[in-house]
Amino acid sequence: MDMFLALVGAFAGGVFGALFGGTTLFIFMGLMVLLGSAIALSGGGDTFLLQVAFGTSFAPHIAFVGGVGAAAFYGRHRMNLSHDEEFAKSIEGFTGADTITPLMKMKDIPTLLVGGLFGVVGFLLVTALTVMESPMDASATTVAASGILARLLFGKSGLTGKFSTGEKRYDLSANHLVFTAIWIAALAVVTFQVVSMTQVDVLMFGFSGLSLIVLYFGLPIPVTHHITLVTGTATLMFGNMAIAIAFGLLAGFLGNFFQRSFNTNVDSHVDNAALTIVVCTLLMTGIQAIL
């Protein structure tokens, strides 16, 4: 019965993500993580953090995954639908890679159901990885795998995006590399300090998630949750600032690589941050085992 209720909750969480948009739910998850961390630090326990912020309503492997799957489906499916001219014009810029637009606007039943199914898939995959005691981050692995599944099922762009002749896939200019390294290192130091003081590895991850709301106002800020989560994990795992900064830098540049490789010029969303967290978590676990 508990499993049945969990599956119902996961389906609802996936629909929730589709309805409001995967990124919108991720932003609210960031807020919940900050609230949950504050409650835990105040002596109130971690129930809110684990059961609400990372529960079936807001967890990335359910709500965000539901939004990703639904967006990819609608991006492919909408071409077969008949819309009035005004509505068709209002969504002409929509693609299956759009995780921001709330799909409530589309009023399409199959799209919501696909979101729910992806939520269930996310829940089952996380459960399986947890039971198997996988060294990979279960939630990040699920987000990455679900994005790839959506690409294979509904995408037409291929696993990697197509670049026009003369368009560079990667920016390897000295200015870009140095500028990026400076701000990533600074963010890693801030994360190390906060996590060292609080012993809450996801606190800055919550900040990064909430900070994405700035993008809704059209302001250019970096997406940083993969950097802060990896740095926070490294901080508690090794307790060394230099190592934490090194992993922060690795996460930042690896995230850029995955973004340009799998999430640029495409028609569905494969989460570069999740891919980064998976790789870095495996590497940290391996190093810890050796040490």
C-alpha positions as CSV (number, residue, x, y, z in Angstrom):
1,M,0.0,0.0,0.0
2,D,2.9,2.4,0.8
3,M,4.4,1.7,-2.6
4,F,1.0,2.3,-4.3
5,L,0.7,5.7,-2.5
6,A,4.3,6.5,-3.4
7,L,3.6,5.8,-7.1
8,V,0.5,7.9,-7.0
9,G,2.5,10.7,-5.4
10,A,5.2,10.4,-8.0
11,F,2.6,10.5,-10.9
12,A,1.1,13.6,-9.3
13,G,4.6,15.2,-8.9
14,G,5.3,14.6,-12.6
15,V,2.0,16.2,-13.6
16,F,2.8,19.0,-11.2
17,G,6.2,19.6,-12.9
18,A,4.5,19.6,-16.4
19,L,1.8,21.9,-15.3
20,F,4.1,24.6,-13.9
21,G,7.3,23.9,-15.9
22,G,10.2,21.8,-14.7
23,T,12.5,24.8,-14.0
24,T,9.8,26.6,-12.0
25,L,9.4,23.6,-9.7
26,F,13.2,23.4,-9.4
27,I,13.3,27.0,-8.2
28,F,10.7,26.3,-5.6
29,M,12.7,23.2,-4.6
30,G,15.6,25.5,-4.0
31,L,13.5,27.6,-1.7
32,M,12.3,24.5,0.2
33,V,15.9,23.3,0.6
34,L,16.8,26.6,2.2
35,L,13.8,26.4,4.5
36,G,14.6,22.8,5.3
37,S,18.2,23.6,6.0
38,A,17.2,26.4,8.3
39,I,14.8,24.1,10.2
40,A,17.4,21.5,10.6
41,L,20.0,24.0,11.8
42,S,17.5,25.3,14.3
43,G,17.1,21.8,15.8
44,G,13.8,21.0,14.1
45,G,15.2,17.8,12.3
46,D,15.5,17.1,8.7
47,T,12.0,15.8,7.9
48,F,11.0,18.9,5.9
49,L,14.3,18.8,4.0
50,L,14.0,15.2,3.1
51,Q,10.3,14.7,2.8
52,V,9.2,18.0,1.3
53,A,12.1,19.6,-0.5
54,F,13.3,16.2,-1.8
55,G,9.9,14.6,-1.7
56,T,7.6,13.6,-4.5
57,S,6.2,17.2,-5.0
58,F,9.5,19.0,-5.6
59,A,12.3,16.5,-6.0
60,P,14.2,17.0,-9.3
61,H,14.0,13.3,-10.2
62,I,10.2,13.5,-10.1
63,A,8.9,17.1,-10.7
64,F,11.7,18.4,-12.9
65,V,11.8,15.1,-14.8
66,G,8.0,15.3,-15.4
67,G,8.4,18.7,-16.8
68,V,11.3,17.7,-19.1
69,G,9.4,14.6,-20.4
70,A,6.2,16.5,-21.0
71,A,7.9,19.4,-22.7
72,A,9.8,17.0,-25.1
73,F,6.5,15.2,-25.8
74,Y,4.6,18.4,-26.5
75,G,7.4,19.8,-28.7
76,R,7.0,16.7,-30.9
77,H,3.3,16.2,-30.5
78,R,2.1,19.8,-31.1
79,M,2.8,19.6,-34.8
80,N,0.0,17.1,-35.1
81,L,-2.6,19.2,-33.2
82,S,-4.9,21.8,-34.7
83,H,-4.8,25.1,-33.0
84,D,-6.5,28.4,-33.7
85,E,-4.3,30.9,-35.4
86,E,-3.9,33.2,-32.3
87,F,-2.9,30.3,-30.0
88,A,-0.5,28.8,-32.6
89,K,1.2,32.2,-32.9
90,S,1.6,32.4,-29.1
91,I,3.5,29.1,-29.0
92,E,5.4,29.3,-32.2
93,G,8.7,29.7,-30.4
94,F,8.1,26.8,-28.1
95,T,10.5,23.8,-28.4
96,G,10.7,20.5,-26.5
97,A,13.9,21.8,-24.8
98,D,11.8,24.5,-23.0
99,T,11.6,23.6,-19.3
100,I,10.5,27.1,-18.3
101,T,7.1,27.5,-20.0
102,P,4.3,26.1,-17.9
103,L,2.4,23.5,-20.0
104,M,-0.8,24.5,-18.3
105,K,-1.1,26.9,-21.3
106,M,-1.3,24.0,-23.8
107,K,-4.4,22.4,-22.1
108,D,-3.3,19.1,-23.6
109,I,-4.3,16.0,-21.7
110,P,-1.6,13.5,-23.1
111,T,1.1,16.0,-22.3
112,L,0.1,16.0,-18.6
113,L,-0.1,12.2,-18.6
114,V,3.4,11.9,-20.0
115,G,4.7,14.2,-17.3
116,G,3.1,11.9,-14.7
117,L,4.6,8.8,-16.3
118,F,8.0,10.4,-16.3
119,G,7.5,11.2,-12.6
120,V,6.8,7.5,-11.9
121,V,9.9,6.5,-14.0
122,G,12.0,8.9,-12.0
123,F,10.7,7.5,-8.7
124,L,11.3,3.9,-9.7
125,L,14.8,4.6,-11.0
126,V,15.8,6.4,-7.8
127,T,14.3,3.6,-5.7
128,A,16.3,1.0,-7.6
129,L,19.6,2.9,-7.4
130,T,19.1,3.4,-3.7
131,V,18.3,-0.3,-3.1
132,M,21.4,-1.3,-5.1
133,E,23.5,1.2,-3.1
134,S,24.8,2.7,-6.3
135,P,27.9,4.9,-5.9
136,M,26.2,7.4,-8.3
137,D,24.0,10.2,-7.1
138,A,20.6,8.6,-7.5
139,S,18.6,11.8,-8.2
140,A,21.2,13.2,-10.6
141,T,21.5,9.9,-12.4
142,T,17.7,9.7,-12.8
143,V,17.5,13.3,-14.1
144,A,20.2,12.7,-16.7
145,A,18.8,9.3,-17.8
146,S,15.3,10.6,-18.1
147,G,16.5,13.5,-20.3
148,I,18.3,11.0,-22.5
149,L,15.1,8.8,-22.6
150,A,13.0,11.8,-23.6
151,R,15.5,12.7,-26.3
152,L,15.4,9.2,-27.8
153,L,11.6,9.0,-27.6
154,F,10.6,12.4,-28.8
155,G,13.6,14.3,-30.1
156,K,14.6,14.7,-33.7
157,S,17.9,16.5,-33.2
158,G,20.0,13.5,-32.2
159,L,21.8,13.0,-28.9
160,T,24.1,15.9,-29.6
161,G,23.0,19.2,-31.1
162,K,23.7,20.2,-34.7
163,F,25.9,23.3,-35.2
164,S,26.0,25.3,-38.4
165,T,29.2,25.7,-40.4
166,G,31.6,28.1,-38.7
167,E,29.7,28.0,-35.3
168,K,32.0,26.9,-32.5
169,R,30.7,24.2,-30.2
170,Y,33.2,25.1,-27.4
171,D,34.7,28.4,-26.5
172,L,38.3,27.8,-25.7
173,S,39.5,31.4,-25.8
174,A,41.8,32.5,-23.0
175,N,39.4,35.3,-21.8
176,H,36.5,32.9,-21.5
177,L,38.5,30.2,-19.7
178,V,40.1,32.6,-17.2
179,F,36.9,34.5,-16.5
180,T,35.0,31.3,-15.9
181,A,37.7,29.8,-13.7
182,I,37.7,33.0,-11.5
183,W,34.0,33.0,-10.8
184,I,33.8,29.3,-10.3
185,A,36.7,29.3,-7.8
186,A,35.1,32.2,-5.9
187,L,31.7,30.4,-5.7
188,A,33.5,27.2,-4.6
189,V,35.2,29.2,-1.8
190,V,31.9,30.6,-0.6
191,T,30.3,27.2,-0.8
192,F,33.2,25.7,1.2
193,Q,32.9,28.3,3.9
194,V,29.1,28.0,4.2
195,V,29.1,24.2,4.2
196,S,32.0,24.0,6.7
197,M,30.2,26.2,9.1
198,T,26.8,24.5,8.8
199,Q,27.7,21.0,7.9
200,V,24.7,21.0,5.5
201,D,26.1,20.0,2.0
202,V,22.9,21.1,0.1
203,L,22.6,24.6,1.6
204,M,24.3,26.4,-1.3
205,F,22.6,24.0,-3.7
206,G,19.3,25.4,-2.5
207,F,20.6,28.9,-3.1
208,S,21.7,28.0,-6.6
209,G,18.2,26.5,-7.3
210,L,16.4,29.6,-6.0
211,S,18.8,32.0,-7.9
212,L,17.4,30.7,-11.2
213,I,14.3,32.9,-10.7
214,V,16.5,35.7,-11.9
215,L,16.5,34.2,-15.4
216,Y,12.8,34.8,-15.6
217,F,13.5,38.5,-15.5
218,G,15.9,38.2,-18.5
219,L,19.0,38.8,-16.5
220,P,22.1,36.7,-17.3
221,I,23.4,34.8,-14.4
222,P,25.2,31.5,-14.4
223,V,23.5,28.2,-13.6
224,T,25.4,26.9,-10.6
225,H,23.6,24.2,-8.8
226,H,26.0,21.5,-10.1
227,I,29.0,23.5,-8.9
228,T,27.6,24.2,-5.4
229,L,26.3,20.6,-4.9
230,V,29.6,19.0,-6.0
231,T,31.7,21.5,-3.9
232,G,29.4,21.0,-0.9
233,T,29.8,17.2,-1.1
234,A,33.6,17.5,-1.5
235,T,33.7,19.8,1.5
236,L,32.1,17.3,3.8
237,M,33.8,14.3,2.2
238,F,37.4,15.7,2.3
239,G,37.3,18.8,4.6
240,N,39.9,20.5,2.4
241,M,39.4,23.8,0.7
242,A,41.8,23.1,-2.2
243,I,40.1,19.8,-3.0
244,A,36.7,21.5,-2.8
245,I,37.8,24.2,-5.1
246,A,39.3,21.7,-7.5
247,F,36.0,19.8,-7.7
248,G,34.1,23.0,-8.1
249,L,36.3,23.9,-11.1
250,L,35.9,20.4,-12.5
251,A,32.1,20.7,-12.1
252,G,31.9,24.1,-13.7
253,F,33.9,23.3,-16.8
254,L,32.4,19.8,-17.2
255,G,29.0,21.4,-17.0
256,N,29.9,23.8,-19.8
257,F,31.1,20.8,-21.8
258,F,28.0,18.8,-21.4
259,Q,25.8,21.9,-22.0
260,R,27.5,22.5,-25.4
261,S,27.6,18.8,-26.2
262,F,24.1,17.7,-25.4
263,N,21.9,20.7,-24.6
264,T,22.6,23.3,-27.3
265,N,20.7,23.5,-30.7
266,V,18.5,20.6,-29.6
267,D,14.7,19.9,-29.3
268,S,14.6,18.4,-25.9
269,H,16.4,18.9,-22.6
270,V,19.3,16.7,-21.4
271,D,20.4,18.1,-18.1
272,N,24.1,19.1,-18.2
273,A,24.1,19.7,-14.5
274,A,22.9,16.2,-13.7
275,L,25.4,14.6,-15.9
276,T,28.1,16.7,-14.2
277,I,27.0,15.7,-10.7
278,V,27.0,12.0,-11.7
279,V,30.5,12.1,-13.0
280,C,31.9,14.1,-10.1
281,T,30.1,12.0,-7.5
282,L,31.6,8.9,-9.0
283,L,35.1,10.4,-9.0
284,M,34.8,11.6,-5.4
285,T,33.6,8.2,-4.2
286,G,36.4,6.5,-6.0
287,I,39.0,8.8,-4.5
288,Q,37.6,8.4,-1.1
289,A,37.7,4.7,-1.4
290,I,41.4,4.8,-2.4
291,L,42.2,7.1,0.5
